[in-house]
Amino acid sequence: MGEVDTRRQALNVFRMELLGATVVTVTSGSRTLKDAVNEAMREWVTCVDGHALCLGSQWARTRSPWMVGSSSA
């Protein structure tokens, strides 16, 4: 997470850490989600064999329920 986001989302960071997550704070650039994603991608491409990358943000203009909704079949 970006440094700005970790301060703004302090309660969520606390909860993630309670559940065992390690939250890495990014201090480069504007210190927000954009820079955190860039740093995560940089780390991933240097260590592809031993890492998996999971992005947890919605990057489309559509809403999540539409994206993950059940099919009509």
N, CA, C and O atoms as a GROMACS GRO file, in nm:
protein
  292
    1MET      N    1   0.085  -0.118   0.000
    1MET     CA    2   0.000   0.000   0.000
    1MET      C    3   0.089   0.123   0.000
    1MET      O    4   0.200   0.122   0.052
    2GLY      N    5   0.036   0.229  -0.060
    2GLY     CA    6   0.107   0.356  -0.054
    2GLY      C    7   0.102   0.413   0.087
    2GLY      O    8   0.009   0.386   0.163
    3GLU      N    9   0.202   0.492   0.121
    3GLU     CA   10   0.210   0.549   0.255
    3GLU      C   11   0.086   0.633   0.287
    3GLU      O   12   0.036   0.630   0.400
    4VAL      N   13   0.039   0.708   0.189
    4VAL     CA   14  -0.081   0.790   0.209
    4VAL      C   15  -0.201   0.701   0.239
    4VAL      O   16  -0.282   0.731   0.326
    5ASP      N   17  -0.211   0.590   0.165
    5ASP     CA   18  -0.323   0.498   0.183
    5ASP      C   19  -0.318   0.425   0.317
    5ASP      O   20  -0.422   0.400   0.378
    6THR      N   21  -0.198   0.392   0.363
    6THR     CA   22  -0.188   0.321   0.492
    6THR      C   23  -0.233   0.411   0.606
    6THR      O   24  -0.292   0.363   0.703
    7ARG      N   25  -0.204   0.539   0.595
    7ARG     CA   26  -0.251   0.631   0.700
    7ARG      C   27  -0.402   0.650   0.691
    7ARG      O   28  -0.472   0.651   0.793
    8ARG      N   29  -0.452   0.663   0.570
    8ARG     CA   30  -0.595   0.686   0.550
    8ARG      C   31  -0.677   0.562   0.585
    8ARG      O   32  -0.791   0.572   0.630
    9GLN      N   33  -0.619   0.446   0.564
    9GLN     CA   34  -0.689   0.319   0.587
    9GLN      C   35  -0.630   0.244   0.707
    9GLN      O   36  -0.620   0.122   0.705
   10ALA      N   37  -0.590   0.317   0.810
   10ALA     CA   38  -0.521   0.257   0.925
   10ALA      C   39  -0.599   0.142   0.988
   10ALA      O   40  -0.539   0.041   1.025
   11LEU      N   41  -0.730   0.154   1.000
   11LEU     CA   42  -0.809   0.046   1.059
   11LEU      C   43  -0.806  -0.079   0.972
   11LEU      O   44  -0.795  -0.190   1.023
   12ASN      N   45  -0.815  -0.062   0.840
   12ASN     CA   46  -0.807  -0.178   0.750
   12ASN      C   47  -0.670  -0.242   0.754
   12ASN      O   48  -0.659  -0.365   0.749
   13VAL      N   49  -0.565  -0.161   0.763
   13VAL     CA   50  -0.429  -0.215   0.775
   13VAL      C   51  -0.417  -0.297   0.903
   13VAL      O   52  -0.361  -0.407   0.902
   14PHE      N   53  -0.470  -0.246   1.011
   14PHE     CA   54  -0.469  -0.318   1.138
   14PHE      C   55  -0.539  -0.452   1.125
   14PHE      O   56  -0.489  -0.554   1.172
   15ARG      N   57  -0.654  -0.453   1.061
   15ARG     CA   58  -0.730  -0.578   1.043
   15ARG      C   59  -0.655  -0.678   0.956
   15ARG      O   60  -0.652  -0.797   0.986
   16MET      N   61  -0.593  -0.629   0.848
   16MET     CA   62  -0.517  -0.718   0.762
   16MET      C   63  -0.402  -0.782   0.838
   16MET      O   64  -0.374  -0.901   0.822
   17GLU      N   65  -0.334  -0.702   0.921
   17GLU     CA   66  -0.223  -0.754   0.999
   17GLU      C   67  -0.271  -0.854   1.105
   17GLU      O   68  -0.201  -0.950   1.135
   18LEU      N   69  -0.389  -0.832   1.160
   18LEU     CA   70  -0.446  -0.929   1.254
   18LEU      C   71  -0.469  -1.064   1.188
   18LEU      O   72  -0.456  -1.169   1.251
   19LEU      N   73  -0.504  -1.059   1.060
   19LEU     CA   74  -0.529  -1.182   0.985
   19LEU      C   75  -0.402  -1.245   0.928
   19LEU      O   76  -0.408  -1.346   0.857
   20GLY      N   77  -0.287  -1.183   0.958
   20GLY     CA   78  -0.160  -1.243   0.917
   20GLY      C   79  -0.094  -1.182   0.796
   20GLY      O   80   0.011  -1.230   0.754
   21ALA      N   81  -0.150  -1.078   0.740
   21ALA     CA   82  -0.090  -1.013   0.622
   21ALA      C   83   0.029  -0.929   0.664
   21ALA      O   84   0.036  -0.877   0.775
   22THR      N   85   0.122  -0.916   0.573
   22THR     CA   86   0.233  -0.823   0.589
   22THR      C   87   0.209  -0.707   0.495
   22THR      O   88   0.211  -0.725   0.374
   23VAL      N   89   0.186  -0.590   0.548
   23VAL     CA   90   0.158  -0.472   0.467
   23VAL      C   91   0.288  -0.398   0.444
   23VAL      O   92   0.351  -0.351   0.538
   24VAL      N   93   0.328  -0.388   0.318
   24VAL     CA   94   0.450  -0.318   0.281
   24VAL      C   95   0.412  -0.177   0.237
   24VAL      O   96   0.329  -0.160   0.147
   25THR      N   97   0.472  -0.078   0.300
   25THR     CA   98   0.441   0.061   0.269
   25THR      C   99   0.534   0.113   0.160
   25THR      O  100   0.656   0.100   0.171
   26VAL      N  101   0.475   0.171   0.055
   26VAL     CA  102   0.552   0.227  -0.055
   26VAL      C  103   0.569   0.376  -0.032
   26VAL      O  104   0.471   0.448  -0.010
   27THR      N  105   0.694   0.423  -0.037
   27THR     CA  106   0.721   0.564  -0.010
   27THR      C  107   0.772   0.639  -0.133
   27THR      O  108   0.815   0.754  -0.122
   28SER      N  109   0.767   0.576  -0.250
   28SER     CA  110   0.812   0.642  -0.372
   28SER      C  111   0.697   0.711  -0.443
   28SER      O  112   0.580   0.679  -0.420
   29GLY      N  113   0.730   0.806  -0.528
   29GLY     CA  114   0.630   0.875  -0.608
   29GLY      C  115   0.530   0.951  -0.523
   29GLY      O  116   0.568   1.019  -0.427
   30SER      N  117   0.402   0.938  -0.558
   30SER     CA  118   0.296   1.008  -0.484
   30SER      C  119   0.251   0.931  -0.361
   30SER      O  120   0.165   0.977  -0.287
   31ARG      N  121   0.312   0.811  -0.338
   31ARG     CA  122   0.284   0.728  -0.220
   31ARG      C  123   0.138   0.684  -0.211
   31ARG      O  124   0.082   0.676  -0.102
   32THR      N  125   0.076   0.657  -0.327
   32THR     CA  126  -0.063   0.612  -0.331
   32THR      C  127  -0.072   0.478  -0.402
   32THR      O  128   0.030   0.416  -0.432
   33LEU      N  129  -0.194   0.433  -0.429
   33LEU     CA  130  -0.219   0.303  -0.491
   33LEU      C  131  -0.142   0.287  -0.621
   33LEU      O  132  -0.086   0.180  -0.646
   34LYS      N  133  -0.140   0.389  -0.703
   34LYS     CA  134  -0.071   0.381  -0.833
   34LYS      C  135   0.075   0.339  -0.815
   34LYS      O  136   0.123   0.250  -0.885
   35ASP      N  137   0.143   0.403  -0.725
   35ASP     CA  138   0.284   0.372  -0.702
   35ASP      C  139   0.302   0.237  -0.634
   35ASP      O  140   0.400   0.167  -0.659
   36ALA      N  141   0.210   0.199  -0.548
   36ALA     CA  142   0.215   0.068  -0.483
   36ALA      C  143   0.200  -0.044  -0.586
   36ALA      O  144   0.270  -0.145  -0.578
   37VAL      N  145   0.112  -0.025  -0.682
   37VAL     CA  146   0.094  -0.125  -0.788
   37VAL      C  147   0.220  -0.132  -0.874
   37VAL      O  148   0.265  -0.241  -0.910
   38ASN      N  149   0.277  -0.017  -0.907
   38ASN     CA  150   0.401  -0.016  -0.986
   38ASN      C  151   0.512  -0.091  -0.914
   38ASN      O  152   0.584  -0.170  -0.976
   39GLU      N  153   0.528  -0.068  -0.786
   39GLU     CA  154   0.632  -0.137  -0.709
   39GLU      C  155   0.605  -0.287  -0.700
   39GLU      O  156   0.698  -0.367  -0.709
   40ALA      N  157   0.479  -0.325  -0.684
   40ALA     CA  158   0.443  -0.468  -0.680
   40ALA      C  159   0.476  -0.535  -0.812
   40ALA      O  160   0.528  -0.647  -0.814
   41MET      N  161   0.447  -0.468  -0.923
   41MET     CA  162   0.478  -0.525  -1.055
   41MET      C  163   0.629  -0.536  -1.075
   41MET      O  164   0.677  -0.635  -1.129
   42ARG      N  165   0.703  -0.434  -1.033
   42ARG     CA  166   0.850  -0.440  -1.044
   42ARG      C  167   0.907  -0.557  -0.965
   42ARG      O  168   0.993  -0.629  -1.015
   43GLU      N  169   0.859  -0.576  -0.844
   43GLU     CA  170   0.906  -0.688  -0.761
   43GLU      C  171   0.869  -0.821  -0.825
   43GLU      O  172   0.950  -0.914  -0.826
   44TRP      N  173   0.749  -0.830  -0.878
   44TRP     CA  174   0.702  -0.956  -0.936
   44TRP      C  175   0.784  -0.996  -1.058
   44TRP      O  176   0.822  -1.112  -1.071
   45VAL      N  177   0.813  -0.901  -1.147
   45VAL     CA  178   0.887  -0.938  -1.269
   45VAL      C  179   1.032  -0.974  -1.241
   45VAL      O  180   1.096  -1.039  -1.323
   46THR      N  181   1.085  -0.932  -1.126
   46THR     CA  182   1.222  -0.972  -1.093
   46THR      C  183   1.228  -1.108  -1.025
   46THR      O  184   1.335  -1.168  -1.020
   47CYS      N  185   1.115  -1.158  -0.974
   47CYS     CA  186   1.113  -1.285  -0.900
   47CYS      C  187   0.995  -1.371  -0.943
   47CYS      O  188   0.925  -1.427  -0.857
   48VAL      N  189   0.971  -1.383  -1.071
   48VAL     CA  190   0.852  -1.453  -1.122
   48VAL      C  191   0.845  -1.598  -1.073
   48VAL      O  192   0.736  -1.647  -1.044
   49ASP      N  193   0.957  -1.665  -1.064
   49ASP     CA  194   0.956  -1.807  -1.028
   49ASP      C  195   0.904  -1.834  -0.887
   49ASP      O  196   0.837  -1.935  -0.865
   50GLY      N  197   0.932  -1.747  -0.794
   50GLY     CA  198   0.896  -1.775  -0.656
   50GLY      C  199   0.781  -1.691  -0.602
   50GLY      O  200   0.751  -1.698  -0.483
   51HIS      N  201   0.716  -1.613  -0.686
   51HIS     CA  202   0.612  -1.522  -0.638
   51HIS      C  203   0.484  -1.535  -0.720
   51HIS      O  204   0.487  -1.571  -0.838
   52ALA      N  205   0.374  -1.506  -0.657
   52ALA     CA  206   0.247  -1.492  -0.727
   52ALA      C  207   0.198  -1.351  -0.699
   52ALA      O  208   0.216  -1.300  -0.589
   53LEU      N  209   0.137  -1.288  -0.797
   53LEU     CA  210   0.090  -1.151  -0.781
   53LEU      C  211  -0.062  -1.150  -0.789
   53LEU      O  212  -0.120  -1.201  -0.885
   54CYS      N  213  -0.125  -1.093  -0.690
   54CYS     CA  214  -0.269  -1.082  -0.687
   54CYS      C  215  -0.306  -0.936  -0.668
   54CYS      O  216  -0.274  -0.877  -0.564
   55LEU      N  217  -0.370  -0.878  -0.765
   55LEU     CA  218  -0.412  -0.738  -0.755
   55LEU      C  219  -0.556  -0.735  -0.706
   55LEU      O  220  -0.643  -0.801  -0.763
   56GLY      N  221  -0.581  -0.659  -0.601
   56GLY     CA  222  -0.712  -0.658  -0.540
   56GLY      C  223  -0.793  -0.534  -0.567
   56GLY      O  224  -0.882  -0.499  -0.489
   57SER      N  225  -0.765  -0.466  -0.676
   57SER     CA  226  -0.840  -0.345  -0.708
   57SER      C  227  -0.917  -0.362  -0.837
   57SER      O  228  -0.876  -0.437  -0.926
   58GLN      N  229  -1.026  -0.294  -0.846
   58GLN     CA  230  -1.105  -0.296  -0.967
   58GLN      C  231  -1.051  -0.189  -1.059
   58GLN      O  232  -1.043  -0.072  -1.022
   59TRP      N  233  -1.012  -0.228  -1.179
   59TRP     CA  234  -0.950  -0.134  -1.271
   59TRP      C  235  -1.039  -0.101  -1.390
   59TRP      O  236  -0.991  -0.047  -1.489
   60ALA      N  237  -1.165  -0.132  -1.382
   60ALA     CA  238  -1.255  -0.106  -1.493
   60ALA      C  239  -1.361  -0.005  -1.451
   60ALA      O  240  -1.377   0.024  -1.333
   61ARG      N  241  -1.432   0.049  -1.548
   61ARG     CA  242  -1.534   0.147  -1.516
   61ARG      C  243  -1.665   0.080  -1.474
   61ARG      O  244  -1.756   0.148  -1.428
   62THR      N  245  -1.674  -0.051  -1.490
   62THR     CA  246  -1.796  -0.121  -1.451
   62THR      C  247  -1.790  -0.157  -1.304
   62THR      O  248  -1.683  -0.152  -1.243
   63ARG      N  249  -1.902  -0.193  -1.245
   63ARG     CA  250  -1.909  -0.226  -1.103
   63ARG      C  251  -1.876  -0.373  -1.079
   63ARG      O  252  -1.897  -0.456  -1.167
   64SER      N  253  -1.824  -0.405  -0.962
   64SER     CA  254  -1.786  -0.542  -0.928
   64SER      C  255  -1.900  -0.643  -0.941
   64SER      O  256  -1.879  -0.751  -0.997
   65PRO      N  257  -2.021  -0.612  -0.890
   65PRO     CA  258  -2.127  -0.713  -0.902
   65PRO      C  259  -2.153  -0.757  -1.046
   65PRO      O  260  -2.185  -0.873  -1.070
   66TRP      N  261  -2.139  -0.664  -1.140
   66TRP     CA  262  -2.157  -0.701  -1.279
   66TRP      C  263  -2.043  -0.793  -1.324
   66TRP      O  264  -2.065  -0.886  -1.402
   67MET      N  265  -1.924  -0.766  -1.276
   67MET     CA  266  -1.807  -0.844  -1.318
   67MET      C  267  -1.808  -0.985  -1.260
   67MET      O  268  -1.764  -1.078  -1.326
   68VAL      N  269  -1.859  -1.002  -1.138
   68VAL     CA  270  -1.854  -1.133  -1.073
   68VAL      C  271  -1.992  -1.197  -1.059
   68VAL      O  272  -2.007  -1.298  -0.991
   69GLY      N  273  -2.092  -1.138  -1.122
   69GLY     CA  274  -2.227  -1.190  -1.111
   69GLY      C  275  -2.241  -1.329  -1.171
   69GLY      O  276  -2.162  -1.368  -1.257
   70SER      N  277  -2.339  -1.402  -1.127
   70SER     CA  278  -2.359  -1.537  -1.177
   70SER      C  279  -2.413  -1.532  -1.320
   70SER      O  280  -2.482  -1.439  -1.359
   71SER      N  281  -2.380  -1.635  -1.395
   71SER     CA  282  -2.429  -1.642  -1.533
   71SER      C  283  -2.573  -1.690  -1.535
   71SER      O  284  -2.621  -1.750  -1.438
   72SER      N  285  -2.640  -1.665  -1.644
   72SER     CA  286  -2.780  -1.704  -1.655
   72SER      C  287  -2.795  -1.847  -1.704
   72SER      O  288  -2.908  -1.896  -1.718
   73ALA      N  289  -2.684  -1.915  -1.731
   73ALA     CA  290  -2.691  -2.052  -1.783
   73ALA      C  291  -2.720  -2.152  -1.674
   73ALA      O  292  -2.729  -2.272  -1.701
   0.00000   0.00000   0.00000
